Amino acid sequence: MKTKHVQYKTFGTCSQFIDVTADENDVIQQVFFLGGCNGNLQGISQLVRGQRIDDVMKRLNGIRCGTKNTSCPDQLCRALEQLKTAPLQD
């Protein structure tokens, strides 16, 4: 199975990077956050695994954290936008 992968540097959140992989059908295979609220981000990672990129983006896009203009789920959507156009790898 071919996969695509990105490492995304987050902006405006406690997490610093998001590492995400999807298969050739745009189904998310794994998500890892570096930094941030460990328990919450592990939960998000587990919930989005096996979900289609577009479905996750519809649910999480625009979520804000407190007074910030973004959040870790919103930043995941930015990473997923990049992932959609990433090249497939063997």
PyMOL Python script that loads the backbone (N, CA, C, O; Angstrom):
from pymol import cmd

cmd.read_pdbstr("""\
ATOM      1  N   MET A   1       0.834  -1.172   0.000  1.00  0.00           N
ATOM      2  CA  MET A   1       0.000   0.000   0.000  1.00  0.00           C
ATOM      3  C   MET A   1       0.889   1.249   0.000  1.00  0.00           C
ATOM      4  O   MET A   1       1.872   1.317   0.737  1.00  0.00           O
ATOM      5  N   LYS A   2       0.541   2.217  -0.818  1.00  0.00           N
ATOM      6  CA  LYS A   2       1.274   3.476  -0.848  1.00  0.00           C
ATOM      7  C   LYS A   2       0.744   4.400   0.238  1.00  0.00           C
ATOM      8  O   LYS A   2      -0.433   4.352   0.598  1.00  0.00           O
ATOM      9  N   THR A   3       1.630   5.237   0.750  1.00  0.00           N
ATOM     10  CA  THR A   3       1.250   6.194   1.786  1.00  0.00           C
ATOM     11  C   THR A   3       1.808   7.561   1.437  1.00  0.00           C
ATOM     12  O   THR A   3       2.667   7.702   0.566  1.00  0.00           O
ATOM     13  N   LYS A   4       1.298   8.562   2.139  1.00  0.00           N
ATOM     14  CA  LYS A   4       1.863   9.901   2.061  1.00  0.00           C
ATOM     15  C   LYS A   4       2.035  10.415   3.477  1.00  0.00           C
ATOM     16  O   LYS A   4       1.320  10.012   4.394  1.00  0.00           O
ATOM     17  N   HIS A   5       2.995  11.311   3.638  1.00  0.00           N
ATOM     18  CA  HIS A   5       3.433  11.682   4.979  1.00  0.00           C
ATOM     19  C   HIS A   5       3.851  13.148   4.988  1.00  0.00           C
ATOM     20  O   HIS A   5       4.471  13.624   4.038  1.00  0.00           O
ATOM     21  N   VAL A   6       3.511  13.867   6.067  1.00  0.00           N
ATOM     22  CA  VAL A   6       4.011  15.223   6.273  1.00  0.00           C
ATOM     23  C   VAL A   6       4.388  15.410   7.737  1.00  0.00           C
ATOM     24  O   VAL A   6       3.838  14.773   8.635  1.00  0.00           O
ATOM     25  N   GLN A   7       5.335  16.297   7.939  1.00  0.00           N
ATOM     26  CA  GLN A   7       5.665  16.805   9.268  1.00  0.00           C
ATOM     27  C   GLN A   7       5.367  18.290   9.208  1.00  0.00           C
ATOM     28  O   GLN A   7       6.007  19.037   8.467  1.00  0.00           O
ATOM     29  N   TYR A   8       4.399  18.706   9.987  1.00  0.00           N
ATOM     30  CA  TYR A   8       3.898  20.072   9.923  1.00  0.00           C
ATOM     31  C   TYR A   8       4.296  20.835  11.174  1.00  0.00           C
ATOM     32  O   TYR A   8       4.057  20.372  12.289  1.00  0.00           O
ATOM     33  N   LYS A   9       4.909  22.015  10.992  1.00  0.00           N
ATOM     34  CA  LYS A   9       5.243  22.883  12.126  1.00  0.00           C
ATOM     35  C   LYS A   9       4.015  23.707  12.451  1.00  0.00           C
ATOM     36  O   LYS A   9       3.519  24.454  11.608  1.00  0.00           O
ATOM     37  N   THR A  10       3.524  23.571  13.677  1.00  0.00           N
ATOM     38  CA  THR A  10       2.312  24.273  14.081  1.00  0.00           C
ATOM     39  C   THR A  10       2.600  25.733  14.400  1.00  0.00           C
ATOM     40  O   THR A  10       3.743  26.121  14.642  1.00  0.00           O
ATOM     41  N   PHE A  11       1.538  26.531  14.395  1.00  0.00           N
ATOM     42  CA  PHE A  11       1.623  27.957  14.706  1.00  0.00           C
ATOM     43  C   PHE A  11       0.504  28.328  15.665  1.00  0.00           C
ATOM     44  O   PHE A  11      -0.656  27.986  15.434  1.00  0.00           O
ATOM     45  N   GLY A  12       0.849  29.027  16.741  1.00  0.00           N
ATOM     46  CA  GLY A  12      -0.155  29.531  17.666  1.00  0.00           C
ATOM     47  C   GLY A  12      -0.703  28.517  18.648  1.00  0.00           C
ATOM     48  O   GLY A  12      -1.748  28.752  19.254  1.00  0.00           O
ATOM     49  N   THR A  13      -0.017  27.386  18.823  1.00  0.00           N
ATOM     50  CA  THR A  13      -0.481  26.356  19.753  1.00  0.00           C
ATOM     51  C   THR A  13       0.663  25.903  20.644  1.00  0.00           C
ATOM     52  O   THR A  13       1.826  26.224  20.396  1.00  0.00           O
ATOM     53  N   CYS A  14       0.322  25.158  21.676  1.00  0.00           N
ATOM     54  CA  CYS A  14       1.333  24.601  22.570  1.00  0.00           C
ATOM     55  C   CYS A  14       2.107  23.475  21.890  1.00  0.00           C
ATOM     56  O   CYS A  14       3.297  23.294  22.151  1.00  0.00           O
ATOM     57  N   SER A  15       1.439  22.718  21.020  1.00  0.00           N
ATOM     58  CA  SER A  15       2.161  21.680  20.285  1.00  0.00           C
ATOM     59  C   SER A  15       3.087  22.356  19.275  1.00  0.00           C
ATOM     60  O   SER A  15       2.821  23.470  18.823  1.00  0.00           O
ATOM     61  N   GLN A  16       4.172  21.672  18.929  1.00  0.00           N
ATOM     62  CA  GLN A  16       5.180  22.268  18.049  1.00  0.00           C
ATOM     63  C   GLN A  16       5.188  21.659  16.659  1.00  0.00           C
ATOM     64  O   GLN A  16       5.445  22.356  15.677  1.00  0.00           O
ATOM     65  N   PHE A  17       4.910  20.370  16.566  1.00  0.00           N
ATOM     66  CA  PHE A  17       4.901  19.664  15.285  1.00  0.00           C
ATOM     67  C   PHE A  17       3.772  18.643  15.279  1.00  0.00           C
ATOM     68  O   PHE A  17       3.355  18.137  16.320  1.00  0.00           O
ATOM     69  N   ILE A  18       3.288  18.355  14.062  1.00  0.00           N
ATOM     70  CA  ILE A  18       2.351  17.256  13.859  1.00  0.00           C
ATOM     71  C   ILE A  18       2.924  16.382  12.764  1.00  0.00           C
ATOM     72  O   ILE A  18       3.253  16.867  11.682  1.00  0.00           O
ATOM     73  N   ASP A  19       3.044  15.111  13.038  1.00  0.00           N
ATOM     74  CA  ASP A  19       3.533  14.119  12.078  1.00  0.00           C
ATOM     75  C   ASP A  19       2.337  13.248  11.710  1.00  0.00           C
ATOM     76  O   ASP A  19       1.765  12.579  12.570  1.00  0.00           O
ATOM     77  N   VAL A  20       1.958  13.254  10.429  1.00  0.00           N
ATOM     78  CA  VAL A  20       0.742  12.546  10.028  1.00  0.00           C
ATOM     79  C   VAL A  20       0.966  11.766   8.738  1.00  0.00           C
ATOM     80  O   VAL A  20       1.638  12.233   7.819  1.00  0.00           O
ATOM     81  N   THR A  21       0.387  10.567   8.690  1.00  0.00           N
ATOM     82  CA  THR A  21       0.500   9.667   7.543  1.00  0.00           C
ATOM     83  C   THR A  21      -0.894   9.211   7.131  1.00  0.00           C
ATOM     84  O   THR A  21      -1.740   8.923   7.977  1.00  0.00           O
ATOM     85  N   ALA A  22      -1.123   9.148   5.817  1.00  0.00           N
ATOM     86  CA  ALA A  22      -2.376   8.635   5.279  1.00  0.00           C
ATOM     87  C   ALA A  22      -2.065   7.658   4.160  1.00  0.00           C
ATOM     88  O   ALA A  22      -0.972   7.669   3.594  1.00  0.00           O
ATOM     89  N   ASP A  23      -3.039   6.813   3.848  1.00  0.00           N
ATOM     90  CA  ASP A  23      -2.838   5.879   2.740  1.00  0.00           C
ATOM     91  C   ASP A  23      -3.270   6.517   1.424  1.00  0.00           C
ATOM     92  O   ASP A  23      -3.679   7.678   1.392  1.00  0.00           O
ATOM     93  N   GLU A  24      -3.178   5.754   0.347  1.00  0.00           N
ATOM     94  CA  GLU A  24      -3.473   6.269  -0.984  1.00  0.00           C
ATOM     95  C   GLU A  24      -4.942   6.632  -1.171  1.00  0.00           C
ATOM     96  O   GLU A  24      -5.292   7.298  -2.145  1.00  0.00           O
ATOM     97  N   ASN A  25      -5.800   6.205  -0.259  1.00  0.00           N
ATOM     98  CA  ASN A  25      -7.228   6.533  -0.309  1.00  0.00           C
ATOM     99  C   ASN A  25      -7.588   7.689   0.620  1.00  0.00           C
ATOM    100  O   ASN A  25      -8.766   7.921   0.893  1.00  0.00           O
ATOM    101  N   ASP A  26      -6.592   8.408   1.101  1.00  0.00           N
ATOM    102  CA  ASP A  26      -6.768   9.534   2.029  1.00  0.00           C
ATOM    103  C   ASP A  26      -7.377   9.122   3.361  1.00  0.00           C
ATOM    104  O   ASP A  26      -8.128   9.888   3.965  1.00  0.00           O
ATOM    105  N   VAL A  27      -7.060   7.917   3.822  1.00  0.00           N
ATOM    106  CA  VAL A  27      -7.463   7.466   5.148  1.00  0.00           C
ATOM    107  C   VAL A  27      -6.267   7.639   6.084  1.00  0.00           C
ATOM    108  O   VAL A  27      -5.175   7.148   5.799  1.00  0.00           O
ATOM    109  N   ILE A  28      -6.472   8.326   7.180  1.00  0.00           N
ATOM    110  CA  ILE A  28      -5.394   8.626   8.120  1.00  0.00           C
ATOM    111  C   ILE A  28      -4.942   7.340   8.806  1.00  0.00           C
ATOM    112  O   ILE A  28      -5.752   6.592   9.356  1.00  0.00           O
ATOM    113  N   GLN A  29      -3.633   7.101   8.763  1.00  0.00           N
ATOM    114  CA  GLN A  29      -3.054   5.900   9.358  1.00  0.00           C
ATOM    115  C   GLN A  29      -2.473   6.168  10.746  1.00  0.00           C
ATOM    116  O   GLN A  29      -2.596   5.337  11.647  1.00  0.00           O
ATOM    117  N   GLN A  30      -1.842   7.328  10.914  1.00  0.00           N
ATOM    118  CA  GLN A  30      -1.280   7.666  12.221  1.00  0.00           C
ATOM    119  C   GLN A  30      -1.070   9.165  12.335  1.00  0.00           C
ATOM    120  O   GLN A  30      -0.838   9.857  11.344  1.00  0.00           O
ATOM    121  N   VAL A  31      -1.155   9.652  13.572  1.00  0.00           N
ATOM    122  CA  VAL A  31      -0.922  11.063  13.883  1.00  0.00           C
ATOM    123  C   VAL A  31      -0.127  11.122  15.179  1.00  0.00           C
ATOM    124  O   VAL A  31      -0.478  10.466  16.160  1.00  0.00           O
ATOM    125  N   PHE A  32       0.931  11.901  15.180  1.00  0.00           N
ATOM    126  CA  PHE A  32       1.707  12.156  16.393  1.00  0.00           C
ATOM    127  C   PHE A  32       1.871  13.656  16.561  1.00  0.00           C
ATOM    128  O   PHE A  32       2.214  14.360  15.611  1.00  0.00           O
ATOM    129  N   PHE A  33       1.627  14.143  17.766  1.00  0.00           N
ATOM    130  CA  PHE A  33       1.854  15.544  18.110  1.00  0.00           C
ATOM    131  C   PHE A  33       3.096  15.621  18.975  1.00  0.00           C
ATOM    132  O   PHE A  33       3.311  14.755  19.823  1.00  0.00           O
ATOM    133  N   LEU A  34       3.914  16.638  18.777  1.00  0.00           N
ATOM    134  CA  LEU A  34       5.050  16.913  19.644  1.00  0.00           C
ATOM    135  C   LEU A  34       4.692  18.134  20.472  1.00  0.00           C
ATOM    136  O   LEU A  34       4.437  19.208  19.927  1.00  0.00           O
ATOM    137  N   GLY A  35       4.674  17.973  21.775  1.00  0.00           N
ATOM    138  CA  GLY A  35       4.296  19.057  22.672  1.00  0.00           C
ATOM    139  C   GLY A  35       2.788  19.114  22.838  1.00  0.00           C
ATOM    140  O   GLY A  35       2.059  18.292  22.283  1.00  0.00           O
ATOM    141  N   GLY A  36       2.331  20.085  23.601  1.00  0.00           N
ATOM    142  CA  GLY A  36       0.899  20.254  23.815  1.00  0.00           C
ATOM    143  C   GLY A  36       0.381  19.406  24.959  1.00  0.00           C
ATOM    144  O   GLY A  36       1.156  18.841  25.730  1.00  0.00           O
ATOM    145  N   CYS A  37      -0.921  19.324  25.061  1.00  0.00           N
ATOM    146  CA  CYS A  37      -1.598  18.569  26.125  1.00  0.00           C
ATOM    147  C   CYS A  37      -1.602  17.095  25.754  1.00  0.00           C
ATOM    148  O   CYS A  37      -2.443  16.648  24.974  1.00  0.00           O
ATOM    149  N   ASN A  38      -0.678  16.353  26.302  1.00  0.00           N
ATOM    150  CA  ASN A  38      -0.407  14.977  25.895  1.00  0.00           C
ATOM    151  C   ASN A  38      -1.649  14.093  25.851  1.00  0.00           C
ATOM    152  O   ASN A  38      -1.895  13.434  24.840  1.00  0.00           O
ATOM    153  N   GLY A  39      -2.424  14.066  26.908  1.00  0.00           N
ATOM    154  CA  GLY A  39      -3.594  13.187  26.947  1.00  0.00           C
ATOM    155  C   GLY A  39      -4.626  13.556  25.891  1.00  0.00           C
ATOM    156  O   GLY A  39      -5.145  12.687  25.191  1.00  0.00           O
ATOM    157  N   ASN A  40      -4.923  14.847  25.778  1.00  0.00           N
ATOM    158  CA  ASN A  40      -5.904  15.288  24.784  1.00  0.00           C
ATOM    159  C   ASN A  40      -5.434  14.980  23.369  1.00  0.00           C
ATOM    160  O   ASN A  40      -6.224  14.542  22.532  1.00  0.00           O
ATOM    161  N   LEU A  41      -4.163  15.204  23.100  1.00  0.00           N
ATOM    162  CA  LEU A  41      -3.660  14.995  21.744  1.00  0.00           C
ATOM    163  C   LEU A  41      -3.545  13.512  21.407  1.00  0.00           C
ATOM    164  O   LEU A  41      -3.708  13.130  20.248  1.00  0.00           O
ATOM    165  N   GLN A  42      -3.268  12.677  22.398  1.00  0.00           N
ATOM    166  CA  GLN A  42      -3.314  11.238  22.156  1.00  0.00           C
ATOM    167  C   GLN A  42      -4.742  10.815  21.817  1.00  0.00           C
ATOM    168  O   GLN A  42      -4.957   9.969  20.949  1.00  0.00           O
ATOM    169  N   GLY A  43      -5.703  11.404  22.500  1.00  0.00           N
ATOM    170  CA  GLY A  43      -7.105  11.105  22.232  1.00  0.00           C
ATOM    171  C   GLY A  43      -7.508  11.508  20.824  1.00  0.00           C
ATOM    172  O   GLY A  43      -8.152  10.736  20.114  1.00  0.00           O
ATOM    173  N   ILE A  44      -7.131  12.715  20.418  1.00  0.00           N
ATOM    174  CA  ILE A  44      -7.433  13.168  19.059  1.00  0.00           C
ATOM    175  C   ILE A  44      -6.789  12.237  18.047  1.00  0.00           C
ATOM    176  O   ILE A  44      -7.419  11.854  17.061  1.00  0.00           O
ATOM    177  N   SER A  45      -5.545  11.872  18.285  1.00  0.00           N
ATOM    178  CA  SER A  45      -4.832  10.978  17.362  1.00  0.00           C
ATOM    179  C   SER A  45      -5.565   9.659  17.187  1.00  0.00           C
ATOM    180  O   SER A  45      -5.692   9.159  16.069  1.00  0.00           O
ATOM    181  N   GLN A  46      -6.047   9.096  18.281  1.00  0.00           N
ATOM    182  CA  GLN A  46      -6.772   7.832  18.215  1.00  0.00           C
ATOM    183  C   GLN A  46      -8.121   7.990  17.503  1.00  0.00           C
ATOM    184  O   GLN A  46      -8.533   7.114  16.742  1.00  0.00           O
ATOM    185  N   LEU A  47      -8.792   9.091  17.752  1.00  0.00           N
ATOM    186  CA  LEU A  47     -10.110   9.305  17.146  1.00  0.00           C
ATOM    187  C   LEU A  47     -10.045   9.509  15.638  1.00  0.00           C
ATOM    188  O   LEU A  47     -10.957   9.095  14.921  1.00  0.00           O
ATOM    189  N   VAL A  48      -8.988  10.137  15.147  1.00  0.00           N
ATOM    190  CA  VAL A  48      -8.915  10.412  13.701  1.00  0.00           C
ATOM    191  C   VAL A  48      -8.309   9.251  12.927  1.00  0.00           C
ATOM    192  O   VAL A  48      -8.470   9.186  11.708  1.00  0.00           O
ATOM    193  N   ARG A  49      -7.623   8.342  13.589  1.00  0.00           N
ATOM    194  CA  ARG A  49      -7.042   7.189  12.890  1.00  0.00           C
ATOM    195  C   ARG A  49      -8.157   6.378  12.239  1.00  0.00           C
ATOM    196  O   ARG A  49      -9.156   6.052  12.880  1.00  0.00           O
ATOM    197  N   GLY A  50      -7.980   6.061  10.972  1.00  0.00           N
ATOM    198  CA  GLY A  50      -8.976   5.295  10.227  1.00  0.00           C
ATOM    199  C   GLY A  50     -10.048   6.155   9.580  1.00  0.00           C
ATOM    200  O   GLY A  50     -10.917   5.640   8.877  1.00  0.00           O
ATOM    201  N   GLN A  51      -9.994   7.472   9.814  1.00  0.00           N
ATOM    202  CA  GLN A  51     -10.969   8.403   9.236  1.00  0.00           C
ATOM    203  C   GLN A  51     -10.416   9.012   7.950  1.00  0.00           C
ATOM    204  O   GLN A  51      -9.203   9.118   7.770  1.00  0.00           O
ATOM    205  N   ARG A  52     -11.324   9.409   7.062  1.00  0.00           N
ATOM    206  CA  ARG A  52     -10.912  10.074   5.824  1.00  0.00           C
ATOM    207  C   ARG A  52     -10.497  11.516   6.129  1.00  0.00           C
ATOM    208  O   ARG A  52     -11.090  12.175   6.983  1.00  0.00           O
ATOM    209  N   ILE A  53      -9.484  11.989   5.431  1.00  0.00           N
ATOM    210  CA  ILE A  53      -8.959  13.339   5.641  1.00  0.00           C
ATOM    211  C   ILE A  53     -10.072  14.380   5.577  1.00  0.00           C
ATOM    212  O   ILE A  53     -10.187  15.211   6.478  1.00  0.00           O
ATOM    213  N   ASP A  54     -10.894  14.348   4.529  1.00  0.00           N
ATOM    214  CA  ASP A  54     -11.943  15.361   4.367  1.00  0.00           C
ATOM    215  C   ASP A  54     -12.950  15.341   5.511  1.00  0.00           C
ATOM    216  O   ASP A  54     -13.430  16.396   5.926  1.00  0.00           O
ATOM    217  N   ASP A  55     -13.274  14.171   6.020  1.00  0.00           N
ATOM    218  CA  ASP A  55     -14.220  14.066   7.136  1.00  0.00           C
ATOM    219  C   ASP A  55     -13.657  14.707   8.396  1.00  0.00           C
ATOM    220  O   ASP A  55     -14.370  15.411   9.112  1.00  0.00           O
ATOM    221  N   VAL A  56     -12.378  14.463   8.666  1.00  0.00           N
ATOM    222  CA  VAL A  56     -11.733  15.053   9.849  1.00  0.00           C
ATOM    223  C   VAL A  56     -11.668  16.564   9.699  1.00  0.00           C
ATOM    224  O   VAL A  56     -11.933  17.295  10.654  1.00  0.00           O
ATOM    225  N   MET A  57     -11.319  17.035   8.516  1.00  0.00           N
ATOM    226  CA  MET A  57     -11.226  18.478   8.300  1.00  0.00           C
ATOM    227  C   MET A  57     -12.571  19.161   8.498  1.00  0.00           C
ATOM    228  O   MET A  57     -12.621  20.260   9.051  1.00  0.00           O
ATOM    229  N   LYS A  58     -13.654  18.545   8.066  1.00  0.00           N
ATOM    230  CA  LYS A  58     -14.993  19.127   8.248  1.00  0.00           C
ATOM    231  C   LYS A  58     -15.325  19.272   9.733  1.00  0.00           C
ATOM    232  O   LYS A  58     -15.968  20.243  10.134  1.00  0.00           O
ATOM    233  N   ARG A  59     -14.894  18.320  10.540  1.00  0.00           N
ATOM    234  CA  ARG A  59     -15.234  18.331  11.967  1.00  0.00           C
ATOM    235  C   ARG A  59     -14.344  19.261  12.794  1.00  0.00           C
ATOM    236  O   ARG A  59     -14.816  19.879  13.748  1.00  0.00           O
ATOM    237  N   LEU A  60     -13.068  19.364  12.438  1.00  0.00           N
ATOM    238  CA  LEU A  60     -12.115  20.046  13.307  1.00  0.00           C
ATOM    239  C   LEU A  60     -11.698  21.441  12.847  1.00  0.00           C
ATOM    240  O   LEU A  60     -11.141  22.207  13.633  1.00  0.00           O
ATOM    241  N   ASN A  61     -11.957  21.774  11.604  1.00  0.00           N
ATOM    242  CA  ASN A  61     -11.514  23.062  11.056  1.00  0.00           C
ATOM    243  C   ASN A  61     -12.151  24.230  11.812  1.00  0.00           C
ATOM    244  O   ASN A  61     -13.363  24.260  12.020  1.00  0.00           O
ATOM    245  N   GLY A  62     -11.327  25.179  12.215  1.00  0.00           N
ATOM    246  CA  GLY A  62     -11.807  26.397  12.850  1.00  0.00           C
ATOM    247  C   GLY A  62     -11.980  26.334  14.352  1.00  0.00           C
ATOM    248  O   GLY A  62     -12.355  27.334  14.964  1.00  0.00           O
ATOM    249  N   ILE A  63     -11.717  25.186  14.971  1.00  0.00           N
ATOM    250  CA  ILE A  63     -11.808  25.099  16.427  1.00  0.00           C
ATOM    251  C   ILE A  63     -10.743  26.007  17.040  1.00  0.00           C
ATOM    252  O   ILE A  63      -9.596  26.037  16.593  1.00  0.00           O
ATOM    253  N   ARG A  64     -11.151  26.746  18.072  1.00  0.00           N
ATOM    254  CA  ARG A  64     -10.227  27.663  18.739  1.00  0.00           C
ATOM    255  C   ARG A  64      -9.947  27.175  20.152  1.00  0.00           C
ATOM    256  O   ARG A  64     -10.768  26.491  20.763  1.00  0.00           O
ATOM    257  N   CYS A  65      -8.775  27.538  20.660  1.00  0.00           N
ATOM    258  CA  CYS A  65      -8.381  27.195  22.020  1.00  0.00           C
ATOM    259  C   CYS A  65      -8.356  28.484  22.841  1.00  0.00           C
ATOM    260  O   CYS A  65      -7.462  29.316  22.688  1.00  0.00           O
ATOM    261  N   GLY A  66      -9.345  28.632  23.707  1.00  0.00           N
ATOM    262  CA  GLY A  66      -9.407  29.846  24.527  1.00  0.00           C
ATOM    263  C   GLY A  66      -9.501  31.079  23.656  1.00  0.00           C
ATOM    264  O   GLY A  66     -10.367  31.173  22.787  1.00  0.00           O
ATOM    265  N   THR A  67      -8.600  32.029  23.893  1.00  0.00           N
ATOM    266  CA  THR A  67      -8.610  33.278  23.122  1.00  0.00           C
ATOM    267  C   THR A  67      -7.728  33.205  21.876  1.00  0.00           C
ATOM    268  O   THR A  67      -7.624  34.178  21.130  1.00  0.00           O
ATOM    269  N   LYS A  68      -7.101  32.066  21.655  1.00  0.00           N
ATOM    270  CA  LYS A  68      -6.254  31.907  20.472  1.00  0.00           C
ATOM    271  C   LYS A  68      -7.127  31.787  19.222  1.00  0.00           C
ATOM    272  O   LYS A  68      -8.280  31.362  19.302  1.00  0.00           O
ATOM    273  N   ASN A  69      -6.582  32.158  18.088  1.00  0.00           N
ATOM    274  CA  ASN A  69      -7.302  32.061  16.821  1.00  0.00           C
ATOM    275  C   ASN A  69      -7.249  30.666  16.220  1.00  0.00           C
ATOM    276  O   ASN A  69      -7.810  30.437  15.148  1.00  0.00           O
ATOM    277  N   THR A  70      -6.592  29.740  16.879  1.00  0.00           N
ATOM    278  CA  THR A  70      -6.424  28.388  16.371  1.00  0.00           C
ATOM    279  C   THR A  70      -6.380  27.419  17.549  1.00  0.00           C
ATOM    280  O   THR A  70      -6.563  27.822  18.698  1.00  0.00           O
ATOM    281  N   SER A  71      -6.142  26.160  17.264  1.00  0.00           N
ATOM    282  CA  SER A  71      -6.035  25.121  18.285  1.00  0.00           C
ATOM    283  C   SER A  71      -5.251  23.969  17.688  1.00  0.00           C
ATOM    284  O   SER A  71      -4.942  23.983  16.496  1.00  0.00           O
ATOM    285  N   CYS A  72      -4.928  22.985  18.487  1.00  0.00           N
ATOM    286  CA  CYS A  72      -4.246  21.801  17.949  1.00  0.00           C
ATOM    287  C   CYS A  72      -5.123  21.070  16.916  1.00  0.00           C
ATOM    288  O   CYS A  72      -4.603  20.649  15.882  1.00  0.00           O
ATOM    289  N   PRO A  73      -6.437  20.904  17.160  1.00  0.00           N
ATOM    290  CA  PRO A  73      -7.260  20.279  16.114  1.00  0.00           C
ATOM    291  C   PRO A  73      -7.293  21.106  14.830  1.00  0.00           C
ATOM    292  O   PRO A  73      -7.262  20.546  13.734  1.00  0.00           O
ATOM    293  N   ASP A  74      -7.357  22.428  14.957  1.00  0.00           N
ATOM    294  CA  ASP A  74      -7.346  23.298  13.781  1.00  0.00           C
ATOM    295  C   ASP A  74      -6.015  23.188  13.047  1.00  0.00           C
ATOM    296  O   ASP A  74      -5.986  23.163  11.817  1.00  0.00           O
ATOM    297  N   GLN A  75      -4.916  23.123  13.791  1.00  0.00           N
ATOM    298  CA  GLN A  75      -3.599  22.969  13.171  1.00  0.00           C
ATOM    299  C   GLN A  75      -3.468  21.606  12.496  1.00  0.00           C
ATOM    300  O   GLN A  75      -2.779  21.481  11.484  1.00  0.00           O
ATOM    301  N   LEU A  76      -4.119  20.592  13.044  1.00  0.00           N
ATOM    302  CA  LEU A  76      -4.146  19.295  12.380  1.00  0.00           C
ATOM    303  C   LEU A  76      -4.791  19.437  11.005  1.00  0.00           C
ATOM    304  O   LEU A  76      -4.348  18.803  10.047  1.00  0.00           O
ATOM    305  N   CYS A  77      -5.816  20.251  10.899  1.00  0.00           N
ATOM    306  CA  CYS A  77      -6.442  20.483   9.590  1.00  0.00           C
ATOM    307  C   CYS A  77      -5.457  21.115   8.613  1.00  0.00           C
ATOM    308  O   CYS A  77      -5.458  20.770   7.432  1.00  0.00           O
ATOM    309  N   ARG A  78      -4.623  22.026   9.082  1.00  0.00           N
ATOM    310  CA  ARG A  78      -3.603  22.630   8.200  1.00  0.00           C
ATOM    311  C   ARG A  78      -2.629  21.550   7.730  1.00  0.00           C
ATOM    312  O   ARG A  78      -2.236  21.526   6.564  1.00  0.00           O
ATOM    313  N   ALA A  79      -2.243  20.660   8.644  1.00  0.00           N
ATOM    314  CA  ALA A  79      -1.347  19.559   8.275  1.00  0.00           C
ATOM    315  C   ALA A  79      -2.027  18.641   7.266  1.00  0.00           C
ATOM    316  O   ALA A  79      -1.386  18.173   6.325  1.00  0.00           O
ATOM    317  N   LEU A  80      -3.318  18.381   7.453  1.00  0.00           N
ATOM    318  CA  LEU A  80      -4.049  17.500   6.543  1.00  0.00           C
ATOM    319  C   LEU A  80      -4.197  18.130   5.158  1.00  0.00           C
ATOM    320  O   LEU A  80      -4.205  17.420   4.152  1.00  0.00           O
ATOM    321  N   GLU A  81      -4.315  19.452   5.102  1.00  0.00           N
ATOM    322  CA  GLU A  81      -4.351  20.137   3.804  1.00  0.00           C
ATOM    323  C   GLU A  81      -3.069  19.854   3.029  1.00  0.00           C
ATOM    324  O   GLU A  81      -3.108  19.566   1.833  1.00  0.00           O
ATOM    325  N   GLN A  82      -1.938  19.938   3.716  1.00  0.00           N
ATOM    326  CA  GLN A  82      -0.658  19.632   3.072  1.00  0.00           C
ATOM    327  C   GLN A  82      -0.572  18.161   2.695  1.00  0.00           C
ATOM    328  O   GLN A  82      -0.048  17.814   1.637  1.00  0.00           O
ATOM    329  N   LEU A  83      -1.082  17.311   3.553  1.00  0.00           N
ATOM    330  CA  LEU A  83      -1.010  15.880   3.316  1.00  0.00           C
ATOM    331  C   LEU A  83      -1.793  15.476   2.069  1.00  0.00           C
ATOM    332  O   LEU A  83      -1.375  14.581   1.336  1.00  0.00           O
ATOM    333  N   LYS A  84      -2.927  16.132   1.828  1.00  0.00           N
ATOM    334  CA  LYS A  84      -3.734  15.790   0.658  1.00  0.00           C
ATOM    335  C   LYS A  84      -2.943  15.919  -0.636  1.00  0.00           C
ATOM    336  O   LYS A  84      -3.187  15.171  -1.582  1.00  0.00           O
ATOM    337  N   THR A  85      -2.004  16.850  -0.694  1.00  0.00           N
ATOM    338  CA  THR A  85      -1.250  17.080  -1.920  1.00  0.00           C
ATOM    339  C   THR A  85       0.159  16.485  -1.876  1.00  0.00           C
ATOM    340  O   THR A  85       0.938  16.649  -2.815  1.00  0.00           O
ATOM    341  N   ALA A  86       0.476  15.805  -0.797  1.00  0.00           N
ATOM    342  CA  ALA A  86       1.816  15.190  -0.670  1.00  0.00           C
ATOM    343  C   ALA A  86       1.937  14.026  -1.655  1.00  0.00           C
ATOM    344  O   ALA A  86       0.942  13.375  -1.973  1.00  0.00           O
ATOM    345  N   PRO A  87       3.147  13.768  -2.134  1.00  0.00           N
ATOM    346  CA  PRO A  87       3.345  12.649  -3.068  1.00  0.00           C
ATOM    347  C   PRO A  87       3.215  11.302  -2.359  1.00  0.00           C
ATOM    348  O   PRO A  87       3.559  11.160  -1.186  1.00  0.00           O
ATOM    349  N   LEU A  88       2.718  10.335  -3.094  1.00  0.00           N
ATOM    350  CA  LEU A  88       2.619   8.972  -2.568  1.00  0.00           C
ATOM    351  C   LEU A  88       3.987   8.336  -2.539  1.00  0.00           C
ATOM    352  O   LEU A  88       4.821   8.590  -3.408  1.00  0.00           O
ATOM    353  N   GLN A  89       4.220   7.497  -1.524  1.00  0.00           N
ATOM    354  CA  GLN A  89       5.484   6.788  -1.364  1.00  0.00           C
ATOM    355  C   GLN A  89       5.185   5.294  -1.257  1.00  0.00           C
ATOM    356  O   GLN A  89       4.118   4.897  -0.788  1.00  0.00           O
ATOM    357  N   ASP A  90       6.123   4.484  -1.689  1.00  0.00           N
ATOM    358  CA  ASP A  90       5.949   3.024  -1.574  1.00  0.00           C
ATOM    359  C   ASP A  90       6.239   2.553  -0.170  1.00  0.00           C
ATOM    360  O   ASP A  90       6.145   1.359   0.113  1.00  0.00           O
TER     361      ASP A  90
END
""", "prot")
cmd.dss("prot")
cmd.show_as("cartoon", "prot")
cmd.util.cbc("prot")
cmd.orient("prot")
